[in-house]
Amino acid sequence: MTTNRSMPPGVIIPELPYDDVGTAAAWLCQAFGLRERLRIGNHRFQLSFGQGSVVAIERKELGTSSVLVHVDDIDSHYEHKT
């Protein structure tokens, strides 16, 4: 199985939208003890805490957010869904 090393740790990873991602990431690290894991430009910061992660992303429109979910086998997961 291929491993995506750029994917942050955790099974469920919320993506939190912010207008100023850099300021938000710095605040999340200071306020909650998260650690910057990966920065992609100025629009995406992966932040880790123990075995979990959150991703601060640039807000594209109001009221949107997303969640990343790790699955062991995407084909089996897809079959389970249908």
Phi, psi and omega per residue, in radians:
M1 nan 2.394 3.105
T2 -1.397 2.406 3.128
T3 -1.879 2.343 3.079
N4 -1.633 1.744 -3.075
R5 -1.220 -0.300 3.131
S6 -1.448 -0.185 3.135
M7 -1.321 2.265 -3.128
P8 -1.213 2.787 -3.141
P9 -1.242 2.697 3.102
G10 2.095 2.759 3.125
V11 -1.535 -0.758 3.119
I12 -2.079 2.147 -3.039
I13 -2.197 1.868 3.110
P14 -1.288 2.472 2.995
E15 -1.827 2.047 -3.043
L16 -1.820 2.063 -3.107
P17 -1.452 2.395 3.115
Y18 -2.410 2.647 3.056
D19 -1.252 -0.668 3.127
D20 -2.115 1.605 -3.009
V21 -1.119 -0.714 -3.132
G22 -1.082 -0.793 3.113
T23 -1.133 -0.729 3.132
A24 -1.107 -0.774 -3.137
A25 -1.089 -0.755 3.121
A26 -1.083 -0.740 3.130
W27 -1.131 -0.780 3.134
L28 -1.056 -0.675 3.113
C29 -1.185 -0.767 -3.110
Q30 -1.223 -0.775 -3.033
A31 -1.335 -0.605 -3.012
F32 -2.082 0.003 3.106
G33 1.328 0.335 3.069
L34 -1.230 2.851 -3.107
R35 -2.192 2.327 3.087
E36 -1.172 2.156 -3.136
R37 -1.741 -0.745 -3.069
L38 -2.714 2.391 3.086
R39 -2.078 2.265 3.102
I40 -2.037 1.836 -3.072
G41 0.995 -2.484 3.060
N42 -1.944 0.306 -3.039
H43 -2.057 -0.061 -3.082
R44 -2.699 2.162 3.091
F45 -2.198 2.184 3.008
Q46 -1.606 2.240 -3.113
L47 -2.133 2.335 -3.092
S48 -2.011 2.659 3.013
F49 -2.589 1.935 -3.083
G50 1.020 -2.201 -3.137
Q51 -1.626 0.118 -3.104
G52 -2.019 2.967 -3.128
S53 -2.600 2.778 2.886
V54 -2.354 2.747 3.108
V55 -2.165 2.134 3.053
A56 -1.575 2.142 -3.092
I57 -2.134 2.767 3.077
E58 -1.205 2.283 3.129
R59 -1.234 2.199 3.111
K60 -1.717 -0.602 3.080
E61 -2.686 2.758 -3.115
L62 -1.184 2.528 3.015
G63 1.366 0.213 3.132
T64 -1.982 2.485 2.992
S65 -2.683 3.017 3.141
S66 -2.579 2.952 3.135
V67 -2.337 2.274 3.029
L68 -1.626 2.400 3.133
V69 -2.256 2.133 3.066
H70 -1.349 2.366 2.999
V71 -2.226 2.574 -3.120
D72 -1.247 -0.670 -3.068
D73 -2.448 1.824 -3.041
I74 -1.090 -0.624 3.131
D75 -1.135 -0.785 3.102
S76 -1.132 -0.687 3.122
H77 -1.092 -0.753 3.128
Y78 -1.105 -0.777 3.136
E79 -1.093 -0.656 3.121
H80 -1.104 -0.645 -3.108
K81 -1.192 -0.615 -2.991
T82 -1.577 nan nan
